[in-house]
Amino acid sequence: MKKTKLLLATVLTLGIATFSFTNAYADNETTEVNPANAKETVEVQQGEVIADEDLEKLLSANEEQVKIQETEVKKEEQVAVNLDEKASSTADKIIVIGKSKLGSPYVFGSTGPSSFDCSGFTSYVFAQAGISLPRVASSQAYGGKRVSKANLQKGDLVFFNTFGGISHVGIYIGSGNFIHASSYNSGVTISNLNDGYYGPRYVTASRYL
């Protein structure tokens, strides 16, 4: 009888031990994660996050670059406007100074302020506006930017062949007119580019503004 009880106890103990071992193994099977697979999963997830961050950075950088380019364009446009306004105001100043000398006598070789020859007059007027010109008409013609007659603007210098080559200069004041130190008879006066005398003798124009 004692042997039977001992046998039953042994079997029961072995059964419990086997059951516990099986459950423990099953638990391990359920919860254990392959380290390589885990690493790969993490890397994929991290890769997706990095890609999104990179995309955001690229988009942000692109937007910033566009803003910079737009700002530069606006600056360039503003500079162009400022230059145009400055040229216009300088031209008006030159015309006012020139007209203040209307009626002043023509004296060959004179550069003002009370008498002038043609290039002496233009040199004097431009100097009062802070612009230095070559002394003689022919040099003034080639010292600035060449301008066609159709594109004349106020303040441009206009040149004529009155004595062989470029030998006379005046200042364009708009509406086809120019102011100049004309001759001993007229002194500083206003004439038209297309009148009977100066029309056929017109040569070129130069811009210093």
GROMACS elastic network, one bead per residue, 0.5 to 0.9 nm:
[ bonds ]
;  ai    aj funct       b0    kb
    1     4     6  0.51050   500
    1     5     6  0.64027   500
    1     6     6  0.86386   500
    2     5     6  0.51999   500
    2     6     6  0.61590   500
    2     7     6  0.86008   500
    3     6     6  0.50312   500
    3     7     6  0.60936   500
    3     8     6  0.86328   500
    4     7     6  0.50958   500
    4     8     6  0.62495   500
    4     9     6  0.86535   500
    5     8     6  0.51277   500
    5     9     6  0.61653   500
    5    10     6  0.85986   500
    6     9     6  0.51376   500
    6    10     6  0.62070   500
    6    11     6  0.86989   500
    7    10     6  0.51177   500
    7    11     6  0.62225   500
    7    12     6  0.85791   500
    8    11     6  0.51331   500
    8    12     6  0.60699   500
    8    13     6  0.85294   500
    9    12     6  0.50781   500
    9    13     6  0.60744   500
    9    14     6  0.85983   500
   10    13     6  0.51310   500
   10    14     6  0.62067   500
   10    15     6  0.85761   500
   11    14     6  0.51650   500
   11    15     6  0.61181   500
   11    16     6  0.86901   500
   12    15     6  0.50595   500
   12    16     6  0.62455   500
   12    17     6  0.86129   500
   13    16     6  0.52563   500
   13    17     6  0.62055   500
   13    18     6  0.85982   500
   14    17     6  0.50841   500
   14    18     6  0.60407   500
   14    19     6  0.85602   500
   15    18     6  0.50996   500
   15    19     6  0.61293   500
   15    20     6  0.85908   500
   16    19     6  0.51127   500
   16    20     6  0.61562   500
   16    21     6  0.85983   500
   17    20     6  0.51840   500
   17    21     6  0.61711   500
   17    22     6  0.86041   500
   18    21     6  0.51743   500
   18    22     6  0.61393   500
   18    23     6  0.86941   500
   19    22     6  0.51272   500
   19    23     6  0.62320   500
   19    24     6  0.85541   500
   20    23     6  0.52483   500
   20    24     6  0.61037   500
   20    25     6  0.85936   500
   21    24     6  0.50893   500
   21    25     6  0.61516   500
   21    26     6  0.85929   500
   22    25     6  0.51337   500
   22    26     6  0.61486   500
   22    27     6  0.86013   500
   23    27     6  0.60576   500
   23    28     6  0.85111   500
   24    27     6  0.50794   500
   24    28     6  0.62266   500
   24    29     6  0.86469   500
   25    28     6  0.50300   500
   25    29     6  0.61841   500
   25    30     6  0.86769   500
   26    30     6  0.62386   500
   26    31     6  0.87706   500
   27    30     6  0.51013   500
   27    31     6  0.62089   500
   27    32     6  0.82422   500
   28    31     6  0.53640   500
   28    32     6  0.55321   500
   29    32     6  0.56765   500
   29    33     6  0.85722   500
   30    33     6  0.83900   500
   33    36     6  0.86780   500
   33    37     6  0.75635   500
   33    38     6  0.68475   500
   34    37     6  0.53626   500
   34    38     6  0.61919   500
   34    39     6  0.87128   500
   35    38     6  0.50316   500
   35    39     6  0.61330   500
   35    40     6  0.86266   500
   36    39     6  0.51659   500
   36    40     6  0.62383   500
   36    41     6  0.86607   500
   37    40     6  0.50645   500
   37    41     6  0.61200   500
   37    42     6  0.86042   500
   38    41     6  0.51185   500
   38    42     6  0.62122   500
   38    43     6  0.85654   500
   39    42     6  0.51720   500
   39    43     6  0.60984   500
   39    44     6  0.86477   500
   40    43     6  0.50357   500
   40    44     6  0.61656   500
   40    45     6  0.86317   500
   41    44     6  0.52016   500
   41    45     6  0.62474   500
   41    46     6  0.85264   500
   42    45     6  0.51463   500
   42    46     6  0.59782   500
   42    47     6  0.83511   500
   43    46     6  0.50201   500
   43    47     6  0.58410   500
   43    48     6  0.85557   500
   44    48     6  0.62693   500
   44    49     6  0.87441   500
   45    48     6  0.52336   500
   45    49     6  0.64358   500
   45    50     6  0.87881   500
   46    49     6  0.50941   500
   46    50     6  0.61648   500
   46    51     6  0.85492   500
   47    50     6  0.51543   500
   47    51     6  0.60991   500
   47    52     6  0.86756   500
   48    51     6  0.51312   500
   48    52     6  0.63572   500
   48    53     6  0.87492   500
   49    52     6  0.52129   500
   49    53     6  0.63053   500
   49    54     6  0.86787   500
   50    53     6  0.50110   500
   50    54     6  0.60523   500
   50    55     6  0.85232   500
   51    54     6  0.50768   500
   51    55     6  0.61531   500
   51    56     6  0.86497   500
   52    55     6  0.50697   500
   52    56     6  0.62367   500
   52    57     6  0.86285   500
   53    56     6  0.51032   500
   53    57     6  0.61945   500
   53    58     6  0.86411   500
   54    57     6  0.50061   500
   54    58     6  0.61261   500
   54    59     6  0.85804   500
   55    58     6  0.50731   500
   55    59     6  0.61231   500
   55    60     6  0.84599   500
   56    59     6  0.51395   500
   56    60     6  0.60114   500
   56    61     6  0.84753   500
   57    60     6  0.50391   500
   57    61     6  0.59790   500
   57    62     6  0.84530   500
   58    61     6  0.50595   500
   58    62     6  0.60279   500
   58    63     6  0.85625   500
   59    62     6  0.50692   500
   59    63     6  0.61702   500
   59    64     6  0.85742   500
   60    63     6  0.51623   500
   60    64     6  0.61653   500
   60    65     6  0.86213   500
   61    64     6  0.50362   500
   61    65     6  0.61253   500
   61    66     6  0.86393   500
   62    65     6  0.50527   500
   62    66     6  0.62161   500
   62    67     6  0.86483   500
   63    66     6  0.51071   500
   63    67     6  0.62583   500
   63    68     6  0.86818   500
   64    67     6  0.50790   500
   64    68     6  0.62137   500
   64    69     6  0.86707   500
   65    68     6  0.50201   500
   65    69     6  0.61589   500
   65    70     6  0.85636   500
   66    69     6  0.50942   500
   66    70     6  0.61050   500
   66    71     6  0.85205   500
   67    70     6  0.50791   500
   67    71     6  0.60835   500
   67    72     6  0.86179   500
   68    71     6  0.50469   500
   68    72     6  0.61964   500
   68    73     6  0.86649   500
   69    72     6  0.50782   500
   69    73     6  0.62007   500
   69    74     6  0.86392   500
   70    73     6  0.51205   500
   70    74     6  0.62286   500
   70    75     6  0.86297   500
   71    74     6  0.51229   500
   71    75     6  0.61805   500
   71    76     6  0.86825   500
   72    76     6  0.61782   500
   72    77     6  0.85710   500
   73    76     6  0.51116   500
   73    77     6  0.61370   500
   73    78     6  0.85391   500
   74    77     6  0.50269   500
   74    78     6  0.60440   500
   74    79     6  0.85349   500
   75    78     6  0.50261   500
   75    79     6  0.60987   500
   75    80     6  0.85957   500
   76    79     6  0.50502   500
   76    80     6  0.62135   500
   76    81     6  0.86333   500
   77    80     6  0.51014   500
   77    81     6  0.62252   500
   77    82     6  0.86127   500
   78    82     6  0.60403   500
   78    83     6  0.85008   500
   79    82     6  0.50072   500
   79    83     6  0.60745   500
   79    84     6  0.85596   500
   80    83     6  0.51044   500
   80    84     6  0.61806   500
   80    85     6  0.85914   500
   81    84     6  0.50984   500
   81    85     6  0.61096   500
   81    86     6  0.84792   500
   82    85     6  0.50542   500
   82    86     6  0.59665   500
   82    87     6  0.84917   500
   83    87     6  0.60272   500
   83    88     6  0.84455   500
   84    87     6  0.51206   500
   84    88     6  0.60573   500
   84    89     6  0.85602   500
   85    88     6  0.50460   500
   85    89     6  0.60755   500
   85    90     6  0.84596   500
   86    89     6  0.51682   500
   86    90     6  0.60054   500
   86    91     6  0.84496   500
   86   209     6  0.85931   500
   87    90     6  0.50765   500
   87    91     6  0.59971   500
   87    92     6  0.85720   500
   87   155     6  0.86247   500
   87   209     6  0.54587   500
   88    91     6  0.50832   500
   88    92     6  0.62365   500
   88    93     6  0.86310   500
   88   154     6  0.76771   500
   88   155     6  0.84129   500
   88   209     6  0.84091   500
   89    92     6  0.50955   500
   89    93     6  0.61953   500
   89    94     6  0.86546   500
   90    94     6  0.61431   500
   90    95     6  0.86191   500
   90   129     6  0.68203   500
   90   155     6  0.79602   500
   90   209     6  0.74501   500
   91    94     6  0.50392   500
   91    95     6  0.62086   500
   91    96     6  0.86392   500
   91   129     6  0.87924   500
   91   153     6  0.86442   500
   91   154     6  0.57793   500
   91   156     6  0.82421   500
   91   173     6  0.84114   500
   91   209     6  0.73926   500
   92    95     6  0.51118   500
   92    96     6  0.61945   500
   92    97     6  0.86426   500
   92   154     6  0.74781   500
   92   155     6  0.75350   500
   92   173     6  0.85454   500
   93    96     6  0.51216   500
   93    97     6  0.61904   500
   93    98     6  0.85238   500
   93   128     6  0.89179   500
   93   129     6  0.68959   500
   94    97     6  0.51462   500
   94    98     6  0.60224   500
   94    99     6  0.85555   500
   94   125     6  0.61766   500
   94   126     6  0.63733   500
   94   128     6  0.77865   500
   94   129     6  0.63316   500
   94   154     6  0.89800   500
   94   155     6  0.66846   500
   94   171     6  0.86838   500
   95    99     6  0.60380   500
   95   100     6  0.85070   500
   95   125     6  0.83781   500
   95   154     6  0.79587   500
   95   155     6  0.69969   500
   95   171     6  0.79025   500
   95   172     6  0.84482   500
   95   173     6  0.64304   500
   95   179     6  0.82560   500
   96    99     6  0.52175   500
   96   100     6  0.62190   500
   97   100     6  0.51468   500
   97   101     6  0.69453   500
   97   125     6  0.61713   500
   97   126     6  0.87320   500
   97   128     6  0.76737   500
   97   129     6  0.84780   500
   98   101     6  0.54667   500
   98   102     6  0.70569   500
   98   121     6  0.81029   500
   98   122     6  0.82335   500
   98   124     6  0.89376   500
   98   125     6  0.59473   500
   98   126     6  0.89177   500
   98   171     6  0.82947   500
   98   179     6  0.70881   500
   98   180     6  0.81994   500
   98   188     6  0.85931   500
   99   102     6  0.51970   500
   99   103     6  0.89727   500
   99   179     6  0.75440   500
   99   188     6  0.85294   500
   99   189     6  0.83733   500
   99   190     6  0.87277   500
  100   103     6  0.88027   500
  101   104     6  0.55711   500
  101   113     6  0.84754   500
  101   114     6  0.78853   500
  101   115     6  0.86988   500
  101   121     6  0.89560   500
  101   188     6  0.66301   500
  101   189     6  0.86362   500
  102   105     6  0.88055   500
  102   179     6  0.83913   500
  102   180     6  0.87363   500
  102   181     6  0.86635   500
  102   187     6  0.76879   500
  102   189     6  0.56311   500
  102   190     6  0.81068   500
  103   106     6  0.89368   500
  103   181     6  0.89141   500
  103   186     6  0.73622   500
  103   187     6  0.56903   500
  103   188     6  0.50678   500
  103   189     6  0.63977   500
  104   113     6  0.89309   500
  104   114     6  0.62491   500
  104   115     6  0.55725   500
  104   116     6  0.74323   500
  104   181     6  0.80752   500
  104   186     6  0.87249   500
  104   187     6  0.55785   500
  104   188     6  0.53855   500
  104   189     6  0.84688   500
  105   114     6  0.74841   500
  105   115     6  0.50708   500
  105   116     6  0.66323   500
  105   117     6  0.85450   500
  105   181     6  0.78134   500
  105   183     6  0.82144   500
  105   184     6  0.67912   500
  105   185     6  0.82141   500
  105   186     6  0.74307   500
  105   188     6  0.65098   500
  106   110     6  0.78856   500
  106   115     6  0.57875   500
  106   116     6  0.50908   500
  106   117     6  0.53913   500
  106   118     6  0.78940   500
  106   181     6  0.59812   500
  106   182     6  0.69593   500
  106   183     6  0.56657   500
  106   184     6  0.50205   500
  106   185     6  0.77954   500
  106   186     6  0.74723   500
  106   188     6  0.68269   500
  107   110     6  0.54889   500
  107   111     6  0.86420   500
  107   115     6  0.59709   500
  107   116     6  0.53223   500
  107   117     6  0.53447   500
  107   118     6  0.89764   500
  107   181     6  0.88807   500
  107   183     6  0.82280   500
  107   184     6  0.69556   500
  107   187     6  0.82687   500
  108   111     6  0.88406   500
  108   115     6  0.89251   500
  108   116     6  0.69050   500
  108   118     6  0.82518   500
  108   120     6  0.86988   500
  108   184     6  0.87187   500
  109   116     6  0.71367   500
  109   117     6  0.58061   500
  109   118     6  0.88353   500
  109   119     6  0.87078   500
  109   120     6  0.70194   500
  110   113     6  0.85466   500
  110   114     6  0.87560   500
  110   115     6  0.60366   500
  110   117     6  0.54746   500
  110   118     6  0.88271   500
  110   119     6  0.89458   500
  110   120     6  0.59326   500
  110   121     6  0.81205   500
  111   114     6  0.83260   500
  111   115     6  0.67499   500
  111   117     6  0.66643   500
  111   118     6  0.87219   500
  111   119     6  0.78014   500
  111   121     6  0.59906   500
  111   122     6  0.86589   500
  111   123     6  0.72730   500
  111   124     6  0.62041   500
  112   116     6  0.52355   500
  112   117     6  0.85247   500
  112   120     6  0.69215   500
  112   121     6  0.68322   500
  112   124     6  0.64942   500
  113   116     6  0.74554   500
  113   121     6  0.85670   500
  113   124     6  0.73823   500
  115   120     6  0.87342   500
  115   121     6  0.80931   500
  115   181     6  0.88107   500
  115   187     6  0.82526   500
  115   188     6  0.86388   500
  116   119     6  0.78962   500
  116   120     6  0.53888   500
  116   121     6  0.51938   500
  116   122     6  0.89332   500
  116   124     6  0.86020   500
  116   181     6  0.63940   500
  116   187     6  0.79651   500
  116   188     6  0.79033   500
  117   120     6  0.50609   500
  117   121     6  0.59761   500
  117   122     6  0.88339   500
  117   180     6  0.87219   500
  117   181     6  0.57248   500
  117   182     6  0.77375   500
  117   183     6  0.79509   500
  117   187     6  0.84630   500
  117   188     6  0.88401   500
  118   121     6  0.52768   500
  118   122     6  0.66579   500
  118   123     6  0.88013   500
  118   136     6  0.85645   500
  118   137     6  0.76232   500
  118   167     6  0.88511   500
  118   168     6  0.61968   500
  118   169     6  0.57950   500
  118   170     6  0.68161   500
  118   180     6  0.61223   500
  118   182     6  0.65573   500
  118   183     6  0.83585   500
  118   188     6  0.85318   500
  119   122     6  0.51305   500
  119   123     6  0.59972   500
  119   124     6  0.84106   500
  119   134     6  0.85863   500
  119   135     6  0.63537   500
  119   136     6  0.54265   500
  119   137     6  0.53039   500
  119   140     6  0.80771   500
  119   168     6  0.72998   500
  119   169     6  0.61273   500
  119   170     6  0.77622   500
  119   180     6  0.86610   500
  119   181     6  0.80716   500
  120   123     6  0.51276   500
  120   124     6  0.60200   500
  120   125     6  0.86112   500
  120   135     6  0.67913   500
  120   136     6  0.75724   500
  120   137     6  0.88183   500
  120   181     6  0.84176   500
  121   124     6  0.51799   500
  121   125     6  0.61793   500
  121   126     6  0.86036   500
  121   169     6  0.89578   500
  121   170     6  0.82179   500
  121   180     6  0.70133   500
  121   181     6  0.62759   500
  121   188     6  0.82787   500
  122   125     6  0.52569   500
  122   126     6  0.60854   500
  122   127     6  0.83843   500
  122   133     6  0.79385   500
  122   135     6  0.88781   500
  122   137     6  0.89138   500
  122   157     6  0.81152   500
  122   169     6  0.75487   500
  122   170     6  0.66836   500
  122   171     6  0.69269   500
  122   180     6  0.75612   500
  122   181     6  0.84969   500
  123   126     6  0.53999   500
  123   127     6  0.59941   500
  123   128     6  0.87292   500
  123   131     6  0.83936   500
  123   132     6  0.69379   500
  123   133     6  0.54970   500
  123   134     6  0.72894   500
  123   135     6  0.65652   500
  123   136     6  0.86711   500
  123   140     6  0.89917   500
  124   127     6  0.51250   500
  124   128     6  0.64158   500
  124   129     6  0.89848   500
  124   132     6  0.87500   500
  124   133     6  0.87101   500
  125   128     6  0.52993   500
  125   129     6  0.68263   500
  125   131     6  0.87253   500
  126   129     6  0.50887   500
  126   130     6  0.64187   500
  126   131     6  0.51175   500
  126   132     6  0.65295   500
  126   133     6  0.71600   500
  127   132     6  0.54656   500
  127   133     6  0.75334   500
  128   131     6  0.73750   500
  129   132     6  0.88376   500
  131   208     6  0.80107   500
  131   209     6  0.85067   500
  133   136     6  0.86688   500
  133   139     6  0.85872   500
  133   140     6  0.64004   500
  133   143     6  0.78568   500
  133   144     6  0.89090   500
  133   208     6  0.85006   500
  134   137     6  0.78243   500
  134   138     6  0.88160   500
  134   139     6  0.57945   500
  134   140     6  0.53450   500
  134   143     6  0.72978   500
  135   138     6  0.88615   500
  135   139     6  0.71051   500
  135   140     6  0.71351   500
  136   139     6  0.55400   500
  136   140     6  0.62722   500
  136   141     6  0.88318   500
  136   167     6  0.85210   500
  137   140     6  0.50219   500
  137   141     6  0.62128   500
  137   142     6  0.90000   500
  137   159     6  0.75035   500
  137   166     6  0.66903   500
  137   167     6  0.60502   500
  137   168     6  0.60408   500
  137   169     6  0.58249   500
  138   141     6  0.51586   500
  138   142     6  0.68198   500
  138   143     6  0.88326   500
  138   159     6  0.83189   500
  138   165     6  0.80725   500
  138   166     6  0.53686   500
  138   167     6  0.65915   500
  138   168     6  0.81809   500
  138   169     6  0.86128   500
  139   142     6  0.54289   500
  139   143     6  0.60155   500
  140   143     6  0.51023   500
  140   144     6  0.69204   500
  140   157     6  0.81415   500
  140   159     6  0.89901   500
  140   169     6  0.84569   500
  140   206     6  0.76601   500
  141   144     6  0.67072   500
  141   145     6  0.86664   500
  141   146     6  0.79147   500
  141   157     6  0.76523   500
  141   158     6  0.80162   500
  141   159     6  0.69057   500
  141   166     6  0.78566   500
  141   169     6  0.83826   500
  141   204     6  0.75560   500
  141   205     6  0.68044   500
  141   206     6  0.57654   500
  141   207     6  0.89019   500
  142   145     6  0.76533   500
  142   146     6  0.75267   500
  142   206     6  0.72880   500
  143   146     6  0.87098   500
  143   206     6  0.76601   500
  143   207     6  0.87232   500
  143   208     6  0.81616   500
  144   157     6  0.89841   500
  144   205     6  0.88745   500
  144   206     6  0.52363   500
  144   207     6  0.52474   500
  144   208     6  0.52002   500
  144   209     6  0.87383   500
  145   205     6  0.83002   500
  145   206     6  0.51989   500
  145   208     6  0.66058   500
  146   204     6  0.75451   500
  146   205     6  0.59705   500
  146   207     6  0.64303   500
  147   150     6  0.82886   500
  147   151     6  0.64842   500
  147   152     6  0.66210   500
  147   156     6  0.82067   500
  147   204     6  0.72491   500
  147   205     6  0.52361   500
  147   206     6  0.54597   500
  147   207     6  0.65905   500
  148   151     6  0.53613   500
  148   152     6  0.65787   500
  148   204     6  0.69702   500
  148   205     6  0.65495   500
  148   206     6  0.85141   500
  149   152     6  0.54652   500
  149   158     6  0.87130   500
  149   204     6  0.70553   500
  149   205     6  0.68300   500
  152   155     6  0.86470   500
  152   156     6  0.65472   500
  152   157     6  0.89623   500
  152   158     6  0.88632   500
  152   172     6  0.75660   500
  152   174     6  0.80165   500
  152   176     6  0.88026   500
  152   205     6  0.76394   500
  152   206     6  0.89165   500
  152   207     6  0.86868   500
  153   156     6  0.57990   500
  153   172     6  0.70372   500
  153   173     6  0.76845   500
  153   174     6  0.67398   500
  153   207     6  0.84180   500
  154   157     6  0.88186   500
  154   171     6  0.78353   500
  154   172     6  0.53948   500
  154   174     6  0.54434   500
  155   171     6  0.58579   500
  155   172     6  0.54627   500
  155   173     6  0.62721   500
  155   174     6  0.84874   500
  155   207     6  0.74421   500
  155   208     6  0.80195   500
  155   209     6  0.72096   500
  156   170     6  0.85646   500
  156   171     6  0.58995   500
  156   172     6  0.53432   500
  156   173     6  0.80142   500
  156   205     6  0.66370   500
  156   206     6  0.58368   500
  156   208     6  0.69533   500
  156   209     6  0.76146   500
  157   169     6  0.66500   500
  157   170     6  0.57299   500
  157   172     6  0.60204   500
  157   178     6  0.86504   500
  157   204     6  0.85975   500
  157   205     6  0.54489   500
  157   206     6  0.51992   500
  157   207     6  0.63090   500
  157   208     6  0.80424   500
  158   168     6  0.83891   500
  158   169     6  0.55881   500
  158   170     6  0.53745   500
  158   171     6  0.61001   500
  158   172     6  0.64440   500
  158   178     6  0.77949   500
  158   193     6  0.86750   500
  158   202     6  0.77093   500
  158   203     6  0.78169   500
  158   204     6  0.61101   500
  158   206     6  0.66185   500
  159   166     6  0.63425   500
  159   167     6  0.74610   500
  159   168     6  0.56817   500
  159   170     6  0.66835   500
  159   171     6  0.89932   500
  159   201     6  0.84887   500
  159   202     6  0.61388   500
  159   203     6  0.55877   500
  159   204     6  0.54279   500
  159   205     6  0.59190   500
  159   206     6  0.82435   500
  160   163     6  0.87516   500
  160   165     6  0.78128   500
  160   166     6  0.55359   500
  160   167     6  0.61960   500
  160   168     6  0.51095   500
  160   169     6  0.63612   500
  160   170     6  0.87258   500
  160   198     6  0.71226   500
  160   199     6  0.88485   500
  160   200     6  0.87587   500
  160   201     6  0.52059   500
  160   203     6  0.50705   500
  160   204     6  0.72467   500
  161   164     6  0.57557   500
  161   165     6  0.50636   500
  161   167     6  0.54012   500
  161   168     6  0.64871   500
  161   198     6  0.86839   500
  161   200     6  0.88738   500
  161   201     6  0.51721   500
  161   202     6  0.65506   500
  161   203     6  0.64728   500
  162   165     6  0.74443   500
  162   166     6  0.73033   500
  162   167     6  0.57289   500
  162   168     6  0.63419   500
  162   198     6  0.83334   500
  162   201     6  0.64938   500
  162   202     6  0.88691   500
  163   166     6  0.76189   500
  163   167     6  0.57359   500
  163   168     6  0.80957   500
  164   167     6  0.66687   500
  165   203     6  0.86710   500
  166   169     6  0.80998   500
  166   203     6  0.72343   500
  166   204     6  0.88166   500
  168   180     6  0.88518   500
  168   182     6  0.83972   500
  169   180     6  0.68850   500
  169   181     6  0.83166   500
  169   182     6  0.89135   500
  170   178     6  0.59599   500
  170   179     6  0.55445   500
  170   181     6  0.73307   500
  170   182     6  0.84946   500
  171   177     6  0.85547   500
  171   178     6  0.51441   500
  171   179     6  0.52434   500
  171   180     6  0.63591   500
  172   175     6  0.87028   500
  172   176     6  0.75248   500
  172   177     6  0.60402   500
  172   179     6  0.65361   500
  172   180     6  0.89517   500
  172   193     6  0.88091   500
  173   176     6  0.75952   500
  173   177     6  0.57467   500
  173   178     6  0.52059   500
  173   179     6  0.68806   500
  173   190     6  0.89789   500
  174   177     6  0.56085   500
  174   178     6  0.72171   500
  175   178     6  0.87429   500
  175   192     6  0.85685   500
  176   191     6  0.86398   500
  176   192     6  0.57342   500
  176   193     6  0.56583   500
  176   194     6  0.73759   500
  177   190     6  0.67041   500
  177   191     6  0.56427   500
  177   193     6  0.58477   500
  177   194     6  0.85617   500
  178   189     6  0.84604   500
  178   190     6  0.55942   500
  178   191     6  0.56033   500
  178   192     6  0.62464   500
  178   193     6  0.69391   500
  179   182     6  0.85301   500
  179   188     6  0.70759   500
  179   189     6  0.56821   500
  179   191     6  0.64429   500
  179   192     6  0.88223   500
  180   187     6  0.80419   500
  180   188     6  0.53916   500
  180   189     6  0.57202   500
  180   190     6  0.64279   500
  180   191     6  0.78544   500
  181   184     6  0.87250   500
  181   186     6  0.77507   500
  181   187     6  0.52208   500
  181   189     6  0.63306   500
  181   190     6  0.87365   500
  182   185     6  0.79383   500
  182   186     6  0.59420   500
  182   187     6  0.53953   500
  182   188     6  0.58855   500
  182   189     6  0.65216   500
  182   190     6  0.85577   500
  182   191     6  0.88025   500
  183   186     6  0.53070   500
  183   187     6  0.53426   500
  183   188     6  0.78895   500
  184   187     6  0.57188   500
  186   189     6  0.64623   500
  191   194     6  0.87714   500
  191   195     6  0.76609   500
  191   198     6  0.82476   500
  192   195     6  0.54433   500
  192   198     6  0.73896   500
  192   199     6  0.78870   500
  193   196     6  0.89441   500
  193   197     6  0.87515   500
  193   198     6  0.57988   500
  193   199     6  0.53573   500
  193   200     6  0.89792   500
  193   202     6  0.73290   500
  194   197     6  0.78690   500
  194   198     6  0.62123   500
  194   200     6  0.75824   500
  194   202     6  0.84109   500
  195   198     6  0.56757   500
  195   199     6  0.51641   500
  195   200     6  0.82827   500
  196   199     6  0.58362   500
  196   200     6  0.72036   500
  197   200     6  0.65327   500
  197   201     6  0.69826   500
  198   201     6  0.50234   500
  198   202     6  0.59972   500
  199   202     6  0.56040   500
  200   203     6  0.86111   500
  202   205     6  0.88446   500
